[in-house]
């Protein structure tokens, strides 16, 4: 069984973009976006703080945006956000991710 608060990954079909996210309540919170085929210096958004010691090709977030805010921060990556939306809904609907009403 997948823990509801486990870290999750979503990638585009071409595997060129990966989002690492977590289900918090019913909301997808995005921690970072990785571009495995890119080598730019990692930075944080929206502050633009550079993180030269982190894995290249990564964008981290100052606060963990929900999907709507992530789309606003990185609007050129609609394919990734569409894939994450689908994964988010699947996680919400998956019976194993639902809290047990009996508390067990």
Secondary structure, 3 states (H helix, E strand, C coil): CCCCCCEEEEECCCCCCEEEEEEECCEEEEEEEECCCCCCCCEEECCCCECCCCCCCEEEECCCCCHHHHHHHCHHHHHHHHHHHHHHHHHHHCHHHCCCCCCC
